[in-house]
Amino acid sequence: MTYDLLIIGGGINGTAIAREAALQGLKLLLVERDDLASHTSSASTKLIHGGLRYLEFYEFKLVAEALRERERLVKAAPHLIYPMNFVLPHDGQRPWWMLRAGLFLYDRLGGKMSLPRSRGLRARDTAYLAPLARTRRGFVYSDAWVDDSRLTLLNALDAAGAGAEIATRTALVSARREDGLWRATLSDGRQVTARALVNAAGPWVSEALGRLGVNARAGVRLVKGSHIVVPRLFAGDHGYILQQPDGRIVFAIPYERDFTEIGTTDVPVDAPEDARIDEAEIAYLCAAVNRHFTRQITPAEVVSDWSGVRPLYDDGASEARQITRDYVLELDTRGPALLSIFGGKITTARHLAEEAVGKLAAPMGFTHRPQTRARPFPGGDMPDFARFLANVRRTWPFLGEARSLRMARAYGTMLHEMLRGMSREAQLGEAFGAGFTEAEARWMHAREWARSPEDALDRRSKLGLNLNAAERAAFAHWWARTL
């Protein structure tokens, strides 16, 4: 089988490139050795943001691009990506004027925005001030929340809808240039050819180049970012951005209704396999919260955690927190094209994909016309999420308040297809706990490439956090017996 494009890696960058390329009309195969978003792309801070802190390192171009993309993404997936207010307490770590100037720039670098502009904290902001231990001054600004693994999935779904072939649990064994094509051997036994190859292997980008026998000009720095989850620290739908004595910042964000997510760290590592949180990181994140909040936490309260290794472009920065979050696309045309992706972030993945396909246009001999700038993601074709949610609740009242919100957020307008013809709860099938039923599990398996209980509970949803050990075991037994 000959493809126009073979993409290695099913993270946010690989799937975004697959979406842009498939909509361009290219015949492509994406291979991922594990599950979609099974590594770095499901281990982010769950934000679509411009990167306020990047202004401190003069990353004005990156911030402007990210803010423009934030605006596009909020409109393209209103079910999955939604605005969130953040409180930035002023505790003296940085001068007041610096924070005010940074937020002024942040409000304007991306052009006209639909999200509210920043402002100072006010005495009547009791919900924002109540959790804070001592700081009464600061700022409020806006960014957006996202389910990172589901955004990766939506890219893959849109690509597949345009004709892309998505092969999970399929690794690239080897590939070589021969007769003007890439000839690749895959772990499922197939041998395929492609006119061009994209190396979007994330933290394994250099390892993949080694399997191809190619030396990269760009370098990569591997930096681990870890997060912890604790029982909810504060009421409300807003988050906090907390300045630390070492110059870093830590987010505290509402997570899955009953919890708070805290992160991230920046720890240099030697290998992608080092994506495991350590005791020092847990202590650091607990201390970050305790420095600012009345409610104090200990490592014993951590109910979940995740760590991802970010493959950052090596710009020579001395500290991990100073390394650029911008991306570099390295095109090798010594034979059939090879494009390698270094760096990047979830917010700018769509823009990266557009640029990547544009770079491949000349060596592959096609005219690139950007495809995704104003295109809704699957499930995002709705004028207003609040009205959509109200319609969901009228149509399927048996879902209840909490479950209807969760499912409307996860699936958007695709929910109409999942629940078509259902008029009572019994039609959802077996119940596994936390409002999760057979109807969703079957949808994940049939439509979303879920191939294990963990795919369903930890990436297609975050429901594993709400199931106890016995419920998880029962679900795993059902999955093995049924699917």
N, C-alpha and C positions, 0 to 999 in steps of 0.2 A: 504494500500500500504506500503510495506517495502522497505526502501532504505538502502544502505550501509552507507550513510552519509547525515546528515541534517545540513545545514550551515545557521546560523542566521546572516544576515547582507549583504547588497548588495553594500558595499563600495569597495575600492580598495583591501583590504585584503581578504574579503569574496569572491569576484569574482576571484581573483588570485588563491586562494585555490581551488575554484570550477574548474578552468581551469586545474591546475596540477592534481587534483584528477580524473576528468572526463577522461583526457588523459591517466591516469593510468589504467582506466577501471572500476572505481568505479561508481555504480549507486547512483546518488545524487540529492537532492532537495535543492535549495537555496531559502530562503524566505527573502524578504525585505518589511518592512511595508509601505515604501513610494516609491520613485523612485530610480533607481540605481544612486549612487553617489549624492544623494539629500542633503547630509549634509557635513561632513568634506572632503570627497573625491572630492568635486567640489569647495572647498574653500581654495585650496593651493596657493602657489606662482607660480604655473604652471612651475616648474623646475624639470628636472631630473639632479641631481647634487650630488657631493660627500659630500658637506657640508663643505666648506672651514672653516667656523667659528667654526666647531666642534673640529678642531685641537687645538684650544685654551684651550679646556677642556680635552685634551688628549684622545679623542675618535678615536684613530688611527685605531682600528679594524673596527669600523663603517664606517669611511671614506674610507678605503681600499675596503670594501665590496661594498659600494655605487658606488665607481668609477668603479669597475668591472661590476656592474649591469648597470651603465650608458653606458658602451661600448656595452653590450649585447642589451640593449633596443634601442639604436640608430640604430643598425643593424636590429633589429626585427620589427621596425615600422618606417622606414625612411620617411614615409609620415606624420606621426603624431609627431615624435620626431626628432628634428634637432638641430645641434650645434648653439650656440650663444656666441659671444664674450662679455665679461664683463670688464668694466673699474673700477679699484679700486683706487680712488684718495688717495694720501698720504697727510693727513692733520694734522699729529702729534698726532692723537688719540692713535696710536700704533707706536712703533719705526720702522724705515725703515727696520732694520735687521730682526725684527720679521715677518714682512709681506713677505720679500724676502725668509726667511727660511720656512715659512708656505707654500708659493707657490711652493718652491722647493720640499717639501714633497708631496704636492698635485699632482704635475706632475708625481710622481714616485710611490706612495703607491699602486696604482691599477695595476701596471705592464705596459705592452706595450699598448699604447692608440692611437686611430686614430685622436682624437681631438688635435689641436695645443697646444704646451706647453706655459707656461706663459712667459712674457717678460716685460721689462720696457716701460713706455710711452715715445714716441719720439716726437720731435718738429714737425715732419711732420704728426703726427696723428691729423690733424686739425679737422676731424669729431668727434673724441673722446674728444678733448680739448675744442671745441667751446662752448658747453653748460655750462662748469664749470665757476663758478664765480671768483675763485681766485687760485685754486690748479693747478699747471702745472706739478707736479710730480705724479708718481703712477705706476700702473701696468695694464697689459691686460692679462686675462686668459680666458679659455673656459669652458662652461658647456652646457647644452641642455635645450630647451624649450619643453613643452608638454601641450596638452589640457587634463587636468586631468580627467574630466568627460568622455571624449571619450576613454581614456585609460582604465578606469574602464569598460566602455561598451565593448571594444574589448576583454577584459578578459571574460566577460559574453558571448559574441558571440562565442568565441572559445570553451568555456565550453559547450555551447548549441550544437554546431556542433559536439561535441564528445559524446552527449547523455545526458548532464545535463538538469534538469528541472529548469527553472528560473521563480519564481513567485513573481512579484512585487505587491505592494498594498496588501500584505499578511503578517500579523504579527504572531509571535509565541504568543499564548495565555498562554499556560502552557505546561510543559513537566515533566515526571517523569520516573525513572528507574523501570522497571517491567519485570520479566522473561527474563533477559539478554538483553533487548532492551530499547531504549528510546521510550516512547509513548507520542506523542505530539499532542496538539490540536491547529489548526490554525484558523485565523480569517475568512477564507473563508468557515468554517464549516467542513473542513476535519480533520480526525484523522489519523495520519500516525505513522509508527514505523521506527526506524533507529538503525543500529548497533553502530553508534557513532554520536556525536553531536559536531559541531564547533561553539563556541561563538565568532563571529567576529562583534559584535554589536558596535564597535567603542566607542564613549563616553558613550554609554549605556551598556558597558560590565558588570559593576557591577550590574546594574539594572536587566539585563538578568540573571545573576547568582542568584539573589534573586528570580526570577520567577521559577528557577530550584531547589531552596532550597539548594543551594551549597554555601559554604563560600570560597572565594578565598584566597590563601596565598599571592599572589602579590597584591600590592596596585596601585591605579591609581591617577594621578594628572590631573585635567582638566585645560587646558590652552587655552585661546581664542587667535586666530590670525586673525587680520582684515587687509583688503586691501581697498584702494580707487582707483578709475579710474578718470582721468582728461583728457581734450583735450591734444593732443600730445605735449610733452615738448621738444623733440629734434628729429632731422632727423637721419635716419640710422636704421640698424637692430640690433644694439648692445644694451646692458643694462649697468646699473651702480650698484655697490654695495657700499653703502654710510655708513661710520662709524659715529656713534653718540656719544655725550659726555657721555652717560650713559653706554657705552661699547657695546651696541647693534649695529646691522647693519640693513639697510633698502635697499631693491631693488627698482630700477626704471627700468621698462621693457616695450618695445613697446608692445601694446595690440590692437588687432583687427584693425590694419592699422592706424586708426585715433586717437588713445588714448595711454595713458601711465598708466600702472598699478604700484601702489606704495604700498609696504608692506614688512614686516608684523610687527604686534605688538605681545607682549607676556604678556597676562593679566590673572592671575589666576581667575577662576570662580567656582561657586558651582554646577552648573547643565548644562547639554548639551543644555538646552533651552535658556541659556544665550548667544547664538551665534548671537549677534547683536552688531554692531559697536556703540560706544558712541562718544560724542563730544570731549572728551579728546583724544581719539585715532585719530580722524580726525585731530585735531590740532597738535598732535605729528607727524603724517606723513607729513602734510604740512610743518611743521618746519624742518623736516629732509631734504626735497627737497630744501627749501629756504636757508638752511645752505650751500648748495653746488652749486646750479644752478643760473645762471643769471636770468632765467625766474622764477619769483616768483608766487606762487599760494596761493589761499585762499580757505577756506571751501566751499564758494559759487560756486566754479568751479567743485566740485565733481559731476560727472554725474552718478556714480554707485559705489557700494561697496559690499563687501561680508565678512562674518566672519565665521570661523569654530572653533569648539572646539576639540582640539587634546587630545586624551586619553593617556597621557604619563605615562610610567612606573615610579612609585614613587621611585626614588633612594636616596631620602633624601636631594637633593640640596635645598639650601635656596632661590635661585632666580629662577623664571620661565625660564629665558633664559639659565640657567645652567643645567636644567633637561635633562637627556639623551634622545636622539631621537632614540636610539636603541629599539628593541622590546624584549618582554619576552613571551614565549609560556608556558603556565601552563597546564600540562596534569594530569587529574584526572582519575584514573583507578579503583576507588571504585565502580565497576559495569561496565556497558558499558561505553566506553571511552567518556570523555568530554575534549575538548581542547579549552582553552580560550586565546584570543590574547590581549596583552597589548602593547600599543605603536606601533612603526613602522612609516614608511614614504613611500610616493609614489615610490621613487626610489628603495627601497629595498623590495617592495611587492612581486615580483616574487621569490626572494630568500627566503623570509619569507614563501611563499606558499610551496616551495620545502621542507623546513625544517619541516613545519607543517605536510605535508602528510607523510614525513619520520617518524615523531614521532608517527603517527597513525598506521604505518605498523605493528609493533610488537603486540599491543593489538588487532588489527583487523585481524591479521594472513595473511598478504600478503607481498610480496617482492616489495619494492619501487625502481623503476628505474626512476631517474629524467627525466621529459618529456619536459621541456620548455626552457632549457638553450640556445638552438640554433634555436628554433622554431619561425618563423615569426608570427606576429599577423595578424588577418584578414585584408586584404588590403595592407599588408606590403611585399608581395612577389614580389619584384621588385629589380633589380640590382642597379638602380640609380634613384633618384627622379627627377632630372632635365630632364633626357630623358623621363621618364614617363609623366611629365608635358607637354613636347613638343608634345608627342603623343596625349595627351588629347586635346590639342589646335588644332592639325591637324584634329582629328576625329570629334570634336564638336566645330567648330570655333564660333558658335553662342553664346557660353557661355561668350565670352569676356575674357580679361586679368585677371581682379580682381576675377570674379566668378570662372573661371577655376582653379585659384590658390587655392581659398578657398575650393572648392569641391574636388580637388585632394588631398589637405592636410587632409580633413575630412574623405574621404572614400577610398583613395588609389585605388587599383585595383578593389575594389567592385564597383567603378563607372561604369565599363564596364557593369555590370549587371543592375544597376539602369537606365542607359541611352541606353540600348540595343535597336536598331531599330530606334532611334531618329535622325533626320537629320535637324530639324528646331526648332526654339525657341518655336513656338506655341505648340509643343508636350509636353513641360514641364508643361502645364496646367496653372491654375490661378496663377497670380503673386501677392505676398503679400508685396513687397518692399525689398530693399537691396539685390536684386538678389535671393530671396527666393521664391520658387514656389511649386506648388502642387506636383510635382514629388518627391521632397525631403520630404515633409510633409508626403506623403503616405508611402514612404520608412521607415521613422522613426517610423510610427505607426505599419506597418506590420513586420518590421525586427528588430527594436531596442527598443521595449517595451515602446515607448512613448505613454502615455495615457492622456496627457493634453497639452494645448498650451504651458504651462511653460516648460514641459519636452522638447519640440521641440525647443523653442526659447532661453532657458537659460542653458540647459545642453547638448542636442544633438548638439546644435550650440550655438553661442553667438550672434545670429542675433537680439535678442531682444534689444541689446544695440543700434542697428542702425535703429530700427523702432520707429516711433512716437506713441503717445497714440492712435490715430485714427487707425493706421495700425495694432497695436497689437489687438485692439478691433475687427477689421474686420477679422483678422486671427482667433481669438477666436470664432467668430460667424461662420466662415467657418468650423472650427474644430467640433464644436457642431452639426452643421447641416449635416456634411458629414461623419465623422468617428465614 
